[in-house]
Amino acid sequence: MKITLLLHNAYAIGGTIRTTFNLAAALAGRPGVEVEIVSMLRHREVPRFTLDPRVRLVPLVDTRVGSDDMADPRFGEPAEDFPLAEKRHHQYSRLVDVRAAEYLRTTDADVLIGTRPGINVYLARFGPRRALRIAQEHLRHDAHSKRLRAELARHYRHLDALVTTTEADAAVYRARMPLPGVRVLAVPNIVPAPPVAPSDGTAKVIAAAGRLVRGKRFDLLIEAFSAVSAKHPDWRLRIHGGGAERAALQGLIDGLGLTERAELTGPRSPIEAEFAKASIVASASDAESFGMTLVEAMRCGVPVVSTNCPLGPAEIIDDGRDGLLVPPGDGRALATGLLGLIEDPVRRRTMAEAARESARRYDPEPISERYQLLFEELRSTRIRRAAHRVIGRARRRARAVLRRALRR
């Protein structure tokens, strides 16, 4: 069986890339499975993340200065097939459209898995029907614009399955984007065991990681840490990541007098090495489609204090046992949670042990097994799902006729 995963840019840094590489490696370890990753774009010589040598990497369009693709006239033309409402549209060109369509029309893959909305549209439009076509959604349904959701609904109904990272998001898709004949389910991301020894829980360090953007609410975390620091000035906050909010966050740190106690370190990869140096990891996000850093921290034996934001944290953290959940946007509650663990080292160690054990459910083997079972299910239900799709089309047409009649 040949499985192909379709990525935006396998040579960049990001959670979707990391999880796709993890899944590709896990699937490649199964008997009789061949795996390749197809990258729409390539901007450097080698990927930033380590790719399992059993996985083949195929770039479609080379954006490096001086490449032949950069000289192709279609490179300068806007994409027509990639959805205009997709936020990456400006990075796509007519050349990517053409290369993606050519690849999908000629591939011999048995299973094709897209990893972002625009690529899933390519998959629905050009992927061979003999292959299983599966869309992964690494962003929440509600994170997409109304215009994009409408376009996705038109195309996703032609696929075999839609996989979200949380059950809560799968439920939203089932309720708000009916897709007859399409299996809609949740499969969490793989988070393998870290390559470092777990934290010993003695460092007086709170760590956090992610893109420095507004939705991650690092400003709230810094303000909460200000209250923590007032009581425990020997503790430090280290925020790992880069992004547009860096200057504003540094200004907040300086303004609160935390320059010697809070640090923006820049991006760190692998992040586990940094988490292992901490005793607590914090997340103040307004929303998380999954919460990769939460699991990575737990795998390092570090309890997490996280906002109970939609959608991932509540499915990852068992509040009070392997971590703490606090209301989103509530800096006082976040500070209280952090202080509770700082001031109770015994509870902190107990939570750390529970976190390591709980995070094992994200091991590669059980997740790859769930995908294997999904492939088997989709094959065995093809005829039944095709019938559901036909019935769904008939109902949509009937509703359209009724709407036109009522407008007369």
N, C-alpha and C positions, 0 to 999 in steps of 0.2 A: 504494500500500500504506500502510495506517495502522498505526502501532506505538504501543502504550500501555505505559508503564512505571508500575508501582504502587509508591508509596513510603509509608512510615510518616508522616513529616512533612518535606516538602520545604523548610520554612521554618526548620529547625534547622541545627545544624552536626554533621557526622559524615562518616566515610569513605564509607559507603554512599551518602549524599546526593551527595557530590562525584563519586563514580564514576558514579552514575546520570546526573547532569547532563552529565558528559563523554560518556557513551555516547549520550545523547539528542541532543547536538549533532552527534556524528559520524554518527549514522544520519540526522539531518535534512539532512545535506549530501549524501546519496546521491540520485540522480535518482528522481523519482516517489515519494518517501517523505514521509509526513506523520507527525509525532511529537507525542505529548502525554504529560505526566506527571500522574498522578492522585495527589494527596496525601490520605491518610486524614484527617489533622488539619492545622489551620492555627492557629498561635498568634500570628502577627504579620502586619503589612501586606504586606511583601515578603520574598522569600527572602534569606538571608544570603549565599549564593553567587550569582554572576552566572549567569543562565539565558540560553542562546542565544535571541535573539528569534524564531527560527523554531520554537521549541518552545512549545506551549500548556500552561499550568499550570492544573489543575482541582482545587481543594480540595473535599473532601466534607463535613467537619464543622468549623465555626469555633469554636474554643475561646477566642477573645478575650472578655474581660469585657464584658458588655452585648450580646453577639451574640444573635440569635434562637435559634440552636442551643443556647446555654446555658440558655435558658428551656424547651426541649423536655423533657418528662418522661422521655423515653427516654435523655436525656443522663446522667441520674443512675442509670440501671439498668445492672447489669453486663452485659458482652458474653456472648452465648450461643454464637455461631458462631466467634468468635476463640478459639483453643485456650487452655484454662486453664493449661496447663503452659508456655506461651510467656511469657517474662519481661516482655513489654510488656502483658500482659493487663490490668493495673490501669489502663492509660491508655486502654483501649477501653471502649466502652459499647454498649448496645443500639442507640443511634442510629447509631453507626459500622457495626455489623452491617447494619442496614437500608439505609443509604446505599450501602455497598459492594455489597450484593446487587443493589440497584436499578440501580446503574451497570453492573455486569457483565452483568446480564440484558438490558440495552438497548443496550450499546455496539455500534458498527459497526466496531470495530477488527479488523484481520486478524491481528495478533499481540499477545498480552498477556504481559507479563513482570512477575512478582512479584519483590520484592527482600528479603523476610524471611519466616521460616516461617509466621507467622500469616496474613500476606497471601497467601502461596501456598496456604494452606488455603481462604481465600475464593475464590481463583482456581479451584481444583479443584472446589469445591462449586457455584459460581455462574457461572463463565465459560462462554460459549457454545462448544459443541463444534465449530462451524464454524471458529472461530478457533484459531490455534496458541497453546497455553497453556504457558508456559515458566517454571519456577521457578529463580530465582537463589539460591544459598546463599553469603552473605558471611561466615558463621561456619562453623567446622569441624564435621563430623559429630559428633565427640566432645565438642564444646562444648555440645551439646544434652543435656538430661536423658533418661534411659531412657524416661520416660513420654512426653515430647514426640516422641522418635524413633518410638515405636510409633504415635502418632497421625499423624505425617507419613507413615509408610509406608502407612497406609490411604488417605490422600488423594493422595499424590504419584503413585501408580500410575495415576491417572486423567489425568495430564498428558501432554504430548508430549515434554518434555525437562526435565532437571535440569542446571543449569550451575553448576559450582564455580569458584573462582578459581585452584585449583592441581590439577595432575594427581594429586598424592598424595591429596588429599581425594576426587577423583572415584573413585579406586581403592578408597578406604574405603567410599564409598557403594555401589559395585558389589558389594563383598564382603559388606557387612553389611545393606544394604537393597535386596534384589532387587526390581527394578521392571520386569516384563515389558512390552515395548512402549514403554518410556520411554528415550529417548536420554540417557545420562549422560556428560557430557564436561566438560572444563575449558577455560575461556576467561579469560585474565587481565584485570584491570582496565585501562582506558585511563588513561595518565598522559601528558598532552600536554606539549609543550615548555614550559618555564617562561617567564614574562613578564619575566624578569630576566637580566642577564648572568651567566655562570657564575662560580663562585668562582675567584679567582686563586691559591688555595692558600697564601697567605702569612699569613693571620690565625691567631693562636695560640688558636683557639677550637674546642672540641668541642661539637657541637650534638646534641640529641635532641628528639623530639617525640612526643606521644601523650597519651591520657587518663591522669591520675595515679591509677592503680588498681594493685592488687597484682600482677596478672598481667604488667604491663609491666616490673616489677622495676627501677624507677628507684632503689630503695634499693641494689641491687647495683651499678648504674652509679655512684652517688655514692661507694660504698665503693671501687670500682675507681679512680675518679678521685682519691681520696685518695692512693693509691699513686702515681699519675701525678704529682700535684701535689708530692709530696715530692721528686721528681727534677726536675720542670720547673715551678717555682712561677709562671712567667710565663704558663702556659696557663690558659684559663678553660673552664668547663662551663656551657652554657646549655640549660636544659630548658624546652621550650615546650609548654604544655598546662595544663588545669585538671582538677580531680577531687577525690575524697574523700580522697586520701592527701596532699594538699598540706601540711597542718600537720605530719604525721609526717615527711615528707621534709625540710621546713624545719628541724625539730628535729634530724634526722640531720646536715644540713649544718652547723648551728651546733655540734652536739656534736663533729664532726670538725674543727672549726676552719677550715671552708671558706667562711665567710660572705662573704669578699671575693673568692672565686675561683669559686664555684658559685652559679648564680642560677636561680630558678624564675620565669620571665617571665610566666606566664599564657598563655592561648590566643593563637595568631597565625595569621592567615589573610589572604593566602595564605602558606603556610609556606615556599615557595621563596625568598622574600626573606630569610628568616632563614638558611636553609641556605647561600645564596650568600655569607653573611658568615662561614662556618665553613670549616675545612680538613679536618675529619673529622666524620662523623655516627656516632653509636653507638646500638645497640639491644640491650637486655638481656632482652627478653621471654621468658617461659616458653612462649608459644605465639603464633603469628600465622596467621590464616586466609589472609592474602596477604602483606602487608607494604608497604602503600602508601607510607609515609614512606621506606622504603629506596629505592624507585624514584625518588621525588621528589628525594631527595638525589643519586642518581646522575645524574639529568637536569641537576642543577646543577653537575656536575663535581666532586662530593665523594665520596671513597671511604667505604665504610661498614664498620664493625666491628660484626658482629651475632652474637648467639647462633644456633647452628644448631638452632633450635627447630622443632617441627612447626607449620605445614607449609610456609610460604611462602619463607623466606630461602634455602634450598638451591636453589630453582628460580629465584631472582632473582640471587643472587650466585655468580659463578664464583670459588671460593675461591683467593686468591693472585694472581688476575689483575685483577679489578675491585673487589675488596673482600676482607674476611676473615671467616671463620666460626669461632666458638669454642664450646665446649660450654656448654649451658644451665646456669645456676646456678653457674658457675665464675668468681668475681670475679677470681681471680688470672690466669686465661687472658684475661679481658676486658682487664685492665690491661696484660698483656703485648702484646696486639694493638694497643692504643692507643699504647703506648710504642714499638712497632716502627715505626709510621707517623710518630710525632712525630720520632723520631731518624733517620729516613731520608727526607728531603724528596724525593729523586730518585724513590724507589719510590712515594711518595705522589702525586707528579705523574703518574707513569706509570699508576698505578691510576685516578687521576681521569679521565684521557683515555679509558682503557678503559671506565670506568663510563658516561661520556657516550655512547659508541658503543653499548654493550650495551643501554642503556635505550631506544634508539630502537625496539626491538621492541614497546614499549608505546605507540607512536604511534596516533592515532585511526584512520587509514586501514586498517592491517592488522587491527585488532581489529574494526572495523565490517564489514570484508569477511568475517571469520570468522562473524559473526552472519548476514550475508546468505546465506552458503553453508549455514549451519544451517537457516535458514528454508526454503530450496529443498529441502534434504534431507528435512526433516520433512514437507513437502507431498508429495514423491514417494514416501515410504515409509508413508503413512498406512494403506493397506490391509494391508500386511505387519505393521505394528506393532499394528494392531487385532487381527489374528489371534494374535499373540504374547500380547496382553492376555487374549484369551479362553482360550487354553491355560493361561496363568498362573492365571486364576480357577478353572479346572477342577482344576488341581493343588492349589491351596489347599483347595478343597472336599474333594478326595480325602484330603488329609492330615488335615483336621479330622474326617472320618468315621473314619479309621483311629485317630486319637487317642481318640475317644469309644469306639470298640470295644475298645481296649486297656485303658481304664479300667474296663470292665465286669467 
